[in-house]
Amino acid sequence: MAVAKTKDLRALPRDELQKRLETYRREMLELGDNPKKGMNLRRAIARILTLMNEKGKVPAKAPAAKKAAEKKVK
């Protein structure tokens, strides 16, 4: 399976990201003597985990930060 780019991964829902994560981890276990593929898979796993983390978090203080930034501009 080819490793997807971040731009393509951002468009996917969380459950599809979870499926890809499982697939990439399974590929890591079955990895042969190809260090380049292992490096690419590790990066893809980290990329997916980061995106899943971003989608899971909701900015709690975003409106207050925006108001503070507006006050500094005025």
N, CA, C and O atoms as a Maestro MAE file, in Angstrom:
{
 s_m_m2io_version
 :::
 2.0.0
}

f_m_ct {
 s_m_title
 :::
 protein
 m_atom[296] {
  # First column is atom index #
  i_m_mmod_type
  r_m_x_coord
  r_m_y_coord
  r_m_z_coord
  i_m_residue_number
  s_m_chain_name
  s_m_pdb_residue_name
  s_m_pdb_atom_name
  i_m_atomic_number
  :::
  1 25 0.839 -1.177 0.000 1 A "MET " " N  " 7
  2 3 0.000 0.000 0.000 1 A "MET " " CA " 6
  3 2 0.888 1.245 0.000 1 A "MET " " C  " 6
  4 15 1.850 1.337 0.762 1 A "MET " " O  " 8
  5 25 0.552 2.189 -0.856 2 A "ALA " " N  " 7
  6 3 1.316 3.419 -0.932 2 A "ALA " " CA " 6
  7 2 0.944 4.330 0.239 2 A "ALA " " C  " 6
  8 15 -0.204 4.351 0.684 2 A "ALA " " O  " 8
  9 25 1.910 5.065 0.718 3 A "VAL " " N  " 7
  10 3 1.695 5.958 1.847 3 A "VAL " " CA " 6
  11 2 1.071 7.250 1.325 3 A "VAL " " C  " 6
  12 15 1.587 7.855 0.385 3 A "VAL " " O  " 8
  13 25 -0.039 7.675 1.934 4 A "ALA " " N  " 7
  14 3 -0.772 8.850 1.495 4 A "ALA " " CA " 6
  15 2 -0.121 10.130 2.011 4 A "ALA " " C  " 6
  16 15 0.593 10.126 3.013 4 A "ALA " " O  " 8
  17 25 -0.381 11.201 1.315 5 A "LYS " " N  " 7
  18 3 0.108 12.513 1.709 5 A "LYS " " CA " 6
  19 2 -0.823 13.119 2.763 5 A "LYS " " C  " 6
  20 15 -1.985 12.727 2.871 5 A "LYS " " O  " 8
  21 25 -0.315 14.060 3.523 6 A "THR " " N  " 7
  22 3 -1.082 14.695 4.589 6 A "THR " " CA " 6
  23 2 -2.340 15.361 4.041 6 A "THR " " C  " 6
  24 15 -3.403 15.289 4.656 6 A "THR " " O  " 8
  25 25 -2.219 16.001 2.899 7 A "LYS " " N  " 7
  26 3 -3.351 16.686 2.285 7 A "LYS " " CA " 6
  27 2 -4.503 15.710 2.036 7 A "LYS " " C  " 6
  28 15 -5.663 16.035 2.288 7 A "LYS " " O  " 8
  29 25 -4.178 14.524 1.546 8 A "ASP " " N  " 7
  30 3 -5.196 13.510 1.283 8 A "ASP " " CA " 6
  31 2 -5.761 12.932 2.578 8 A "ASP " " C  " 6
  32 15 -6.950 12.626 2.659 8 A "ASP " " O  " 8
  33 25 -4.916 12.785 3.578 9 A "LEU " " N  " 7
  34 3 -5.359 12.211 4.850 9 A "LEU " " CA " 6
  35 2 -6.303 13.139 5.602 9 A "LEU " " C  " 6
  36 15 -7.205 12.670 6.295 9 A "LEU " " O  " 8
  37 25 -6.111 14.438 5.477 10 A "ARG " " N  " 7
  38 3 -6.960 15.400 6.187 10 A "ARG " " CA " 6
  39 2 -8.419 15.294 5.756 10 A "ARG " " C  " 6
  40 15 -9.320 15.578 6.546 10 A "ARG " " O  " 8
  41 25 -8.657 14.892 4.524 11 A "ALA " " N  " 7
  42 3 -10.021 14.797 4.004 11 A "ALA " " CA " 6
  43 2 -10.751 13.549 4.499 11 A "ALA " " C  " 6
  44 15 -11.967 13.446 4.342 11 A "ALA " " O  " 8
  45 25 -10.032 12.611 5.087 12 A "LEU " " N  " 7
  46 3 -10.634 11.350 5.510 12 A "LEU " " CA " 6
  47 2 -11.284 11.472 6.886 12 A "LEU " " C  " 6
  48 15 -10.806 12.218 7.740 12 A "LEU " " O  " 8
  49 25 -12.377 10.736 7.097 13 A "PRO " " N  " 7
  50 3 -12.984 10.716 8.441 13 A "PRO " " CA " 6
  51 2 -12.117 9.931 9.417 13 A "PRO " " C  " 6
  52 15 -11.218 9.192 9.016 13 A "PRO " " O  " 8
  53 25 -12.398 10.102 10.685 14 A "ARG " " N  " 7
  54 3 -11.582 9.492 11.739 14 A "ARG " " CA " 6
  55 2 -11.553 7.963 11.658 14 A "ARG " " C  " 6
  56 15 -10.511 7.360 11.918 14 A "ARG " " O  " 8
  57 25 -12.668 7.327 11.305 15 A "ASP " " N  " 7
  58 3 -12.680 5.863 11.243 15 A "ASP " " CA " 6
  59 2 -11.815 5.338 10.093 15 A "ASP " " C  " 6
  60 15 -11.202 4.278 10.215 15 A "ASP " " O  " 8
  61 25 -11.764 6.067 8.987 16 A "GLU " " N  " 7
  62 3 -10.893 5.666 7.879 16 A "GLU " " CA " 6
  63 2 -9.422 5.849 8.260 16 A "GLU " " C  " 6
  64 15 -8.578 5.040 7.876 16 A "GLU " " O  " 8
  65 25 -9.118 6.893 9.004 17 A "LEU " " N  " 7
  66 3 -7.750 7.082 9.492 17 A "LEU " " CA " 6
  67 2 -7.347 5.928 10.410 17 A "LEU " " C  " 6
  68 15 -6.209 5.462 10.373 17 A "LEU " " O  " 8
  69 25 -8.288 5.476 11.230 18 A "GLN " " N  " 7
  70 3 -8.009 4.355 12.127 18 A "GLN " " CA " 6
  71 2 -7.704 3.091 11.331 18 A "GLN " " C  " 6
  72 15 -6.798 2.339 11.690 18 A "GLN " " O  " 8
  73 25 -8.447 2.850 10.260 19 A "LYS " " N  " 7
  74 3 -8.213 1.675 9.412 19 A "LYS " " CA " 6
  75 2 -6.827 1.735 8.770 19 A "LYS " " C  " 6
  76 15 -6.102 0.740 8.731 19 A "LYS " " O  " 8
  77 25 -6.477 2.910 8.274 20 A "ARG " " N  " 7
  78 3 -5.151 3.057 7.647 20 A "ARG " " CA " 6
  79 2 -4.039 2.875 8.665 20 A "ARG " " C  " 6
  80 15 -3.004 2.281 8.363 20 A "ARG " " O  " 8
  81 25 -4.252 3.381 9.861 21 A "LEU " " N  " 7
  82 3 -3.266 3.239 10.925 21 A "LEU " " CA " 6
  83 2 -3.018 1.761 11.219 21 A "LEU " " C  " 6
  84 15 -1.872 1.329 11.343 21 A "LEU " " O  " 8
  85 25 -4.090 0.997 11.327 22 A "GLU " " N  " 7
  86 3 -3.962 -0.442 11.569 22 A "GLU " " CA " 6
  87 2 -3.229 -1.130 10.413 22 A "GLU " " C  " 6
  88 15 -2.394 -2.006 10.638 22 A "GLU " " O  " 8
  89 25 -3.540 -0.733 9.192 23 A "THR " " N  " 7
  90 3 -2.890 -1.319 8.017 23 A "THR " " CA " 6
  91 2 -1.396 -1.033 8.018 23 A "THR " " C  " 6
  92 15 -0.586 -1.928 7.776 23 A "THR " " O  " 8
  93 25 -1.033 0.219 8.292 24 A "TYR " " N  " 7
  94 3 0.387 0.592 8.294 24 A "TYR " " CA " 6
  95 2 1.137 -0.115 9.418 24 A "TYR " " C  " 6
  96 15 2.285 -0.521 9.238 24 A "TYR " " O  " 8
  97 25 0.493 -0.266 10.581 25 A "ARG " " N  " 7
  98 3 1.150 -0.972 11.682 25 A "ARG " " CA " 6
  99 2 1.349 -2.449 11.348 25 A "ARG " " C  " 6
  100 15 2.369 -3.038 11.706 25 A "ARG " " O  " 8
  101 25 0.374 -3.045 10.663 26 A "ARG " " N  " 7
  102 3 0.497 -4.440 10.240 26 A "ARG " " CA " 6
  103 2 1.653 -4.584 9.237 26 A "ARG " " C  " 6
  104 15 2.421 -5.544 9.299 26 A "ARG " " O  " 8
  105 25 1.763 -3.624 8.319 27 A "GLU " " N  " 7
  106 3 2.858 -3.641 7.353 27 A "GLU " " CA " 6
  107 2 4.217 -3.519 8.048 27 A "GLU " " C  " 6
  108 15 5.192 -4.134 7.616 27 A "GLU " " O  " 8
  109 25 4.281 -2.734 9.115 28 A "MET " " N  " 7
  110 3 5.528 -2.594 9.863 28 A "MET " " CA " 6
  111 2 5.965 -3.933 10.444 28 A "MET " " C  " 6
  112 15 7.154 -4.253 10.464 28 A "MET " " O  " 8
  113 25 4.987 -4.717 10.920 29 A "LEU " " N  " 7
  114 3 5.304 -6.021 11.495 29 A "LEU " " CA " 6
  115 2 5.800 -6.998 10.430 29 A "LEU " " C  " 6
  116 15 6.629 -7.862 10.715 29 A "LEU " " O  " 8
  117 25 5.293 -6.859 9.204 30 A "GLU " " N  " 7
  118 3 5.659 -7.771 8.126 30 A "GLU " " CA " 6
  119 2 6.807 -7.234 7.279 30 A "GLU " " C  " 6
  120 15 7.102 -7.779 6.215 30 A "GLU " " O  " 8
  121 25 7.445 -6.187 7.736 31 A "LEU " " N  " 7
  122 3 8.496 -5.521 6.979 31 A "LEU " " CA " 6
  123 2 9.691 -6.438 6.770 31 A "LEU " " C  " 6
  124 15 10.117 -7.141 7.686 31 A "LEU " " O  " 8
  125 25 10.217 -6.424 5.575 32 A "GLY " " N  " 7
  126 3 11.390 -7.230 5.262 32 A "GLY " " CA " 6
  127 2 12.669 -6.441 5.452 32 A "GLY " " C  " 6
  128 15 12.819 -5.736 6.449 32 A "GLY " " O  " 8
  129 25 13.584 -6.547 4.517 33 A "ASP " " N  " 7
  130 3 14.886 -5.878 4.601 33 A "ASP " " CA " 6
  131 2 14.898 -4.575 3.818 33 A "ASP " " C  " 6
  132 15 15.866 -4.288 3.114 33 A "ASP " " O  " 8
  133 25 13.861 -3.798 3.926 34 A "ASN " " N  " 7
  134 3 13.782 -2.536 3.203 34 A "ASN " " CA " 6
  135 2 13.674 -1.397 4.206 34 A "ASN " " C  " 6
  136 15 12.571 -1.045 4.623 34 A "ASN " " O  " 8
  137 25 14.812 -0.813 4.600 35 A "PRO " " N  " 7
  138 3 14.777 0.241 5.630 35 A "PRO " " CA " 6
  139 2 14.043 1.498 5.173 35 A "PRO " " C  " 6
  140 15 13.441 2.191 5.993 35 A "PRO " " O  " 8
  141 25 14.082 1.798 3.884 36 A "LYS " " N  " 7
  142 3 13.398 2.992 3.377 36 A "LYS " " CA " 6
  143 2 11.880 2.871 3.574 36 A "LYS " " C  " 6
  144 15 11.221 3.837 3.959 36 A "LYS " " O  " 8
  145 25 11.332 1.679 3.308 37 A "LYS " " N  " 7
  146 3 9.905 1.468 3.490 37 A "LYS " " CA " 6
  147 2 9.529 1.592 4.964 37 A "LYS " " C  " 6
  148 15 8.474 2.133 5.293 37 A "LYS " " O  " 8
  149 25 10.381 1.097 5.840 38 A "GLY " " N  " 7
  150 3 10.127 1.206 7.271 38 A "GLY " " CA " 6
  151 2 10.096 2.649 7.728 38 A "GLY " " C  " 6
  152 15 9.258 3.025 8.547 38 A "GLY " " O  " 8
  153 25 10.995 3.457 7.209 39 A "MET " " N  " 7
  154 3 11.041 4.870 7.554 39 A "MET " " CA " 6
  155 2 9.765 5.573 7.065 39 A "MET " " C  " 6
  156 15 9.182 6.387 7.781 39 A "MET " " O  " 8
  157 25 9.345 5.248 5.844 40 A "ASN " " N  " 7
  158 3 8.132 5.859 5.305 40 A "ASN " " CA " 6
  159 2 6.895 5.454 6.101 40 A "ASN " " C  " 6
  160 15 6.002 6.270 6.329 40 A "ASN " " O  " 8
  161 25 6.847 4.203 6.519 41 A "LEU " " N  " 7
  162 3 5.706 3.737 7.306 41 A "LEU " " CA " 6
  163 2 5.674 4.398 8.677 41 A "LEU " " C  " 6
  164 15 4.603 4.763 9.161 41 A "LEU " " O  " 8
  165 25 6.829 4.555 9.306 42 A "ARG " " N  " 7
  166 3 6.876 5.226 10.618 42 A "ARG " " CA " 6
  167 2 6.376 6.658 10.503 42 A "ARG " " C  " 6
  168 15 5.631 7.137 11.357 42 A "ARG " " O  " 8
  169 25 6.788 7.327 9.454 43 A "ARG " " N  " 7
  170 3 6.349 8.707 9.252 43 A "ARG " " CA " 6
  171 2 4.850 8.774 8.982 43 A "ARG " " C  " 6
  172 15 4.165 9.671 9.474 43 A "ARG " " O  " 8
  173 25 4.344 7.829 8.203 44 A "ALA " " N  " 7
  174 3 2.909 7.802 7.908 44 A "ALA " " CA " 6
  175 2 2.098 7.548 9.176 44 A "ALA " " C  " 6
  176 15 1.050 8.161 9.377 44 A "ALA " " O  " 8
  177 25 2.576 6.657 10.022 45 A "ILE " " N  " 7
  178 3 1.894 6.372 11.287 45 A "ILE " " CA " 6
  179 2 1.875 7.626 12.157 45 A "ILE " " C  " 6
  180 15 0.844 7.961 12.742 45 A "ILE " " O  " 8
  181 25 2.995 8.311 12.245 46 A "ALA " " N  " 7
  182 3 3.069 9.544 13.041 46 A "ALA " " CA " 6
  183 2 2.145 10.615 12.464 46 A "ALA " " C  " 6
  184 15 1.496 11.346 13.211 46 A "ALA " " O  " 8
  185 25 2.089 10.704 11.155 47 A "ARG " " N  " 7
  186 3 1.226 11.675 10.482 47 A "ARG " " CA " 6
  187 2 -0.242 11.399 10.814 47 A "ARG " " C  " 6
  188 15 -0.996 12.321 11.128 47 A "ARG " " O  " 8
  189 25 -0.639 10.141 10.745 48 A "ILE " " N  " 7
  190 3 -2.028 9.780 11.035 48 A "ILE " " CA " 6
  191 2 -2.359 10.039 12.497 48 A "ILE " " C  " 6
  192 15 -3.430 10.563 12.803 48 A "ILE " " O  " 8
  193 25 -1.463 9.682 13.399 49 A "LEU " " N  " 7
  194 3 -1.710 9.923 14.821 49 A "LEU " " CA " 6
  195 2 -1.856 11.415 15.104 49 A "LEU " " C  " 6
  196 15 -2.689 11.814 15.918 49 A "LEU " " O  " 8
  197 25 -1.060 12.228 14.445 50 A "THR " " N  " 7
  198 3 -1.153 13.673 14.620 50 A "THR " " CA " 6
  199 2 -2.500 14.190 14.139 50 A "THR " " C  " 6
  200 15 -3.139 14.991 14.822 50 A "THR " " O  " 8
  201 25 -2.934 13.737 12.966 51 A "LEU " " N  " 7
  202 3 -4.221 14.179 12.432 51 A "LEU " " CA " 6
  203 2 -5.380 13.722 13.316 51 A "LEU " " C  " 6
  204 15 -6.340 14.464 13.521 51 A "LEU " " O  " 8
  205 25 -5.288 12.510 13.832 52 A "MET " " N  " 7
  206 3 -6.344 12.015 14.713 52 A "MET " " CA " 6
  207 2 -6.397 12.837 15.995 52 A "MET " " C  " 6
  208 15 -7.475 13.103 16.527 52 A "MET " " O  " 8
  209 25 -5.243 13.232 16.480 53 A "ASN " " N  " 7
  210 3 -5.173 14.078 17.670 53 A "ASN " " CA " 6
  211 2 -5.798 15.447 17.396 53 A "ASN " " C  " 6
  212 15 -6.529 15.982 18.229 53 A "ASN " " O  " 8
  213 25 -5.505 16.005 16.226 54 A "GLU " " N  " 7
  214 3 -6.058 17.305 15.864 54 A "GLU " " CA " 6
  215 2 -7.575 17.244 15.744 54 A "GLU " " C  " 6
  216 15 -8.272 18.154 16.191 54 A "GLU " " O  " 8
  217 25 -8.082 16.187 15.148 55 A "LYS " " N  " 7
  218 3 -9.526 16.055 14.968 55 A "LYS " " CA " 6
  219 2 -10.237 15.800 16.287 55 A "LYS " " C  " 6
  220 15 -11.411 16.139 16.436 55 A "LYS " " O  " 8
  221 25 -9.544 15.213 17.234 56 A "GLY " " N  " 7
  222 3 -10.152 14.895 18.515 56 A "GLY " " CA " 6
  223 2 -10.247 16.079 19.450 56 A "GLY " " C  " 6
  224 15 -11.083 16.091 20.353 56 A "GLY " " O  " 8
  225 25 -9.407 17.072 19.248 57 A "LYS " " N  " 7
  226 3 -9.370 18.221 20.150 57 A "LYS " " CA " 6
  227 2 -10.225 19.359 19.613 57 A "LYS " " C  " 6
  228 15 -10.265 19.623 18.411 57 A "LYS " " O  " 8
  229 25 -10.907 20.023 20.537 58 A "VAL " " N  " 7
  230 3 -11.712 21.186 20.193 58 A "VAL " " CA " 6
  231 2 -11.101 22.383 20.901 58 A "VAL " " C  " 6
  232 15 -10.892 22.324 22.113 58 A "VAL " " O  " 8
  233 25 -10.806 23.469 20.192 59 A "PRO " " N  " 7
  234 3 -10.215 24.631 20.854 59 A "PRO " " CA " 6
  235 2 -11.199 25.253 21.844 59 A "PRO " " C  " 6
  236 15 -12.235 25.787 21.448 59 A "PRO " " O  " 8
  237 25 -10.871 25.180 23.112 60 A "ALA " " N  " 7
  238 3 -11.772 25.642 24.163 60 A "ALA " " CA " 6
  239 2 -11.738 27.158 24.334 60 A "ALA " " C  " 6
  240 15 -12.763 27.761 24.650 60 A "ALA " " O  " 8
  241 25 -10.597 27.777 24.134 61 A "LYS " " N  " 7
  242 3 -10.455 29.197 24.398 61 A "LYS " " CA " 6
  243 2 -10.228 30.003 23.122 61 A "LYS " " C  " 6
  244 15 -9.651 31.089 23.175 61 A "LYS " " O  " 8
  245 25 -10.657 29.505 22.020 62 A "ALA " " N  " 7
  246 3 -10.448 30.202 20.755 62 A "ALA " " CA " 6
  247 2 -11.142 31.560 20.718 62 A "ALA " " C  " 6
  248 15 -10.503 32.525 20.298 62 A "ALA " " O  " 8
  249 25 -12.412 31.707 21.128 63 A "PRO " " N  " 7
  250 3 -13.050 33.024 21.085 63 A "PRO " " CA " 6
  251 2 -12.358 34.049 21.964 63 A "PRO " " C  " 6
  252 15 -12.242 35.209 21.570 63 A "PRO " " O  " 8
  253 25 -11.894 33.655 23.150 64 A "ALA " " N  " 7
  254 3 -11.215 34.587 24.048 64 A "ALA " " CA " 6
  255 2 -9.885 35.033 23.449 64 A "ALA " " C  " 6
  256 15 -9.512 36.201 23.561 64 A "ALA " " O  " 8
  257 25 -9.182 34.121 22.822 65 A "ALA " " N  " 7
  258 3 -7.905 34.471 22.196 65 A "ALA " " CA " 6
  259 2 -8.126 35.435 21.037 65 A "ALA " " C  " 6
  260 15 -7.328 36.343 20.808 65 A "ALA " " O  " 8
  261 25 -9.214 35.226 20.316 66 A "LYS " " N  " 7
  262 3 -9.517 36.103 19.181 66 A "LYS " " CA " 6
  263 2 -9.822 37.510 19.678 66 A "LYS " " C  " 6
  264 15 -9.386 38.489 19.073 66 A "LYS " " O  " 8
  265 25 -10.577 37.620 20.789 67 A "LYS " " N  " 7
  266 3 -10.906 38.931 21.354 67 A "LYS " " CA " 6
  267 2 -9.642 39.644 21.835 67 A "LYS " " C  " 6
  268 15 -9.505 40.854 21.653 67 A "LYS " " O  " 8
  269 25 -8.723 38.904 22.443 68 A "ALA " " N  " 7
  270 3 -7.482 39.497 22.926 68 A "ALA " " CA " 6
  271 2 -6.647 40.006 21.759 68 A "ALA " " C  " 6
  272 15 -6.015 41.058 21.857 68 A "ALA " " O  " 8
  273 25 -6.642 39.274 20.669 69 A "ALA " " N  " 7
  274 3 -5.882 39.701 19.492 69 A "ALA " " CA " 6
  275 2 -6.497 40.956 18.880 69 A "ALA " " C  " 6
  276 15 -5.780 41.841 18.413 69 A "ALA " " O  " 8
  277 25 -7.827 41.031 18.884 70 A "GLU " " N  " 7
  278 3 -8.504 42.221 18.351 70 A "GLU " " CA " 6
  279 2 -8.210 43.450 19.196 70 A "GLU " " C  " 6
  280 15 -8.069 44.549 18.659 70 A "GLU " " O  " 8
  281 25 -8.114 43.279 20.519 71 A "LYS " " N  " 7
  282 3 -7.823 44.418 21.394 71 A "LYS " " CA " 6
  283 2 -6.435 44.963 21.138 71 A "LYS " " C  " 6
  284 15 -6.224 46.175 21.195 71 A "LYS " " O  " 8
  285 25 -5.476 44.075 20.853 72 A "LYS " " N  " 7
  286 3 -4.101 44.509 20.586 72 A "LYS " " CA " 6
  287 2 -4.008 45.288 19.289 72 A "LYS " " C  " 6
  288 15 -3.185 46.195 19.168 72 A "LYS " " O  " 8
  289 25 -4.844 44.947 18.316 73 A "VAL " " N  " 7
  290 3 -4.824 45.604 17.017 73 A "VAL " " CA " 6
  291 2 -5.368 47.020 17.125 73 A "VAL " " C  " 6
  292 15 -4.856 47.925 16.466 73 A "VAL " " O  " 8
  293 25 -6.399 47.233 17.945 74 A "LYS " " N  " 7
  294 3 -7.036 48.546 18.059 74 A "LYS " " CA " 6
  295 2 -6.197 49.546 18.739 74 A "LYS " " C  " 6
  296 15 -6.613 50.693 18.901 74 A "LYS " " O  " 8
  :::
 }
 m_bond[295] {
  # First column is bond index #
  i_m_from
  i_m_to
  i_m_order
  :::
  1 1 2 1
  2 2 3 1
  3 3 4 2
  4 3 5 1
  5 5 6 1
  6 6 7 1
  7 7 8 2
  8 7 9 1
  9 9 10 1
  10 10 11 1
  11 11 12 2
  12 11 13 1
  13 13 14 1
  14 14 15 1
  15 15 16 2
  16 15 17 1
  17 17 18 1
  18 18 19 1
  19 19 20 2
  20 19 21 1
  21 21 22 1
  22 22 23 1
  23 23 24 2
  24 23 25 1
  25 25 26 1
  26 26 27 1
  27 27 28 2
  28 27 29 1
  29 29 30 1
  30 30 31 1
  31 31 32 2
  32 31 33 1
  33 33 34 1
  34 34 35 1
  35 35 36 2
  36 35 37 1
  37 37 38 1
  38 38 39 1
  39 39 40 2
  40 39 41 1
  41 41 42 1
  42 42 43 1
  43 43 44 2
  44 43 45 1
  45 45 46 1
  46 46 47 1
  47 47 48 2
  48 47 49 1
  49 49 50 1
  50 50 51 1
  51 51 52 2
  52 51 53 1
  53 53 54 1
  54 54 55 1
  55 55 56 2
  56 55 57 1
  57 57 58 1
  58 58 59 1
  59 59 60 2
  60 59 61 1
  61 61 62 1
  62 62 63 1
  63 63 64 2
  64 63 65 1
  65 65 66 1
  66 66 67 1
  67 67 68 2
  68 67 69 1
  69 69 70 1
  70 70 71 1
  71 71 72 2
  72 71 73 1
  73 73 74 1
  74 74 75 1
  75 75 76 2
  76 75 77 1
  77 77 78 1
  78 78 79 1
  79 79 80 2
  80 79 81 1
  81 81 82 1
  82 82 83 1
  83 83 84 2
  84 83 85 1
  85 85 86 1
  86 86 87 1
  87 87 88 2
  88 87 89 1
  89 89 90 1
  90 90 91 1
  91 91 92 2
  92 91 93 1
  93 93 94 1
  94 94 95 1
  95 95 96 2
  96 95 97 1
  97 97 98 1
  98 98 99 1
  99 99 100 2
  100 99 101 1
  101 101 102 1
  102 102 103 1
  103 103 104 2
  104 103 105 1
  105 105 106 1
  106 106 107 1
  107 107 108 2
  108 107 109 1
  109 109 110 1
  110 110 111 1
  111 111 112 2
  112 111 113 1
  113 113 114 1
  114 114 115 1
  115 115 116 2
  116 115 117 1
  117 117 118 1
  118 118 119 1
  119 119 120 2
  120 119 121 1
  121 121 122 1
  122 122 123 1
  123 123 124 2
  124 123 125 1
  125 125 126 1
  126 126 127 1
  127 127 128 2
  128 127 129 1
  129 129 130 1
  130 130 131 1
  131 131 132 2
  132 131 133 1
  133 133 134 1
  134 134 135 1
  135 135 136 2
  136 135 137 1
  137 137 138 1
  138 138 139 1
  139 139 140 2
  140 139 141 1
  141 141 142 1
  142 142 143 1
  143 143 144 2
  144 143 145 1
  145 145 146 1
  146 146 147 1
  147 147 148 2
  148 147 149 1
  149 149 150 1
  150 150 151 1
  151 151 152 2
  152 151 153 1
  153 153 154 1
  154 154 155 1
  155 155 156 2
  156 155 157 1
  157 157 158 1
  158 158 159 1
  159 159 160 2
  160 159 161 1
  161 161 162 1
  162 162 163 1
  163 163 164 2
  164 163 165 1
  165 165 166 1
  166 166 167 1
  167 167 168 2
  168 167 169 1
  169 169 170 1
  170 170 171 1
  171 171 172 2
  172 171 173 1
  173 173 174 1
  174 174 175 1
  175 175 176 2
  176 175 177 1
  177 177 178 1
  178 178 179 1
  179 179 180 2
  180 179 181 1
  181 181 182 1
  182 182 183 1
  183 183 184 2
  184 183 185 1
  185 185 186 1
  186 186 187 1
  187 187 188 2
  188 187 189 1
  189 189 190 1
  190 190 191 1
  191 191 192 2
  192 191 193 1
  193 193 194 1
  194 194 195 1
  195 195 196 2
  196 195 197 1
  197 197 198 1
  198 198 199 1
  199 199 200 2
  200 199 201 1
  201 201 202 1
  202 202 203 1
  203 203 204 2
  204 203 205 1
  205 205 206 1
  206 206 207 1
  207 207 208 2
  208 207 209 1
  209 209 210 1
  210 210 211 1
  211 211 212 2
  212 211 213 1
  213 213 214 1
  214 214 215 1
  215 215 216 2
  216 215 217 1
  217 217 218 1
  218 218 219 1
  219 219 220 2
  220 219 221 1
  221 221 222 1
  222 222 223 1
  223 223 224 2
  224 223 225 1
  225 225 226 1
  226 226 227 1
  227 227 228 2
  228 227 229 1
  229 229 230 1
  230 230 231 1
  231 231 232 2
  232 231 233 1
  233 233 234 1
  234 234 235 1
  235 235 236 2
  236 235 237 1
  237 237 238 1
  238 238 239 1
  239 239 240 2
  240 239 241 1
  241 241 242 1
  242 242 243 1
  243 243 244 2
  244 243 245 1
  245 245 246 1
  246 246 247 1
  247 247 248 2
  248 247 249 1
  249 249 250 1
  250 250 251 1
  251 251 252 2
  252 251 253 1
  253 253 254 1
  254 254 255 1
  255 255 256 2
  256 255 257 1
  257 257 258 1
  258 258 259 1
  259 259 260 2
  260 259 261 1
  261 261 262 1
  262 262 263 1
  263 263 264 2
  264 263 265 1
  265 265 266 1
  266 266 267 1
  267 267 268 2
  268 267 269 1
  269 269 270 1
  270 270 271 1
  271 271 272 2
  272 271 273 1
  273 273 274 1
  274 274 275 1
  275 275 276 2
  276 275 277 1
  277 277 278 1
  278 278 279 1
  279 279 280 2
  280 279 281 1
  281 281 282 1
  282 282 283 1
  283 283 284 2
  284 283 285 1
  285 285 286 1
  286 286 287 1
  287 287 288 2
  288 287 289 1
  289 289 290 1
  290 290 291 1
  291 291 292 2
  292 291 293 1
  293 293 294 1
  294 294 295 1
  295 295 296 2
  :::
 }
}
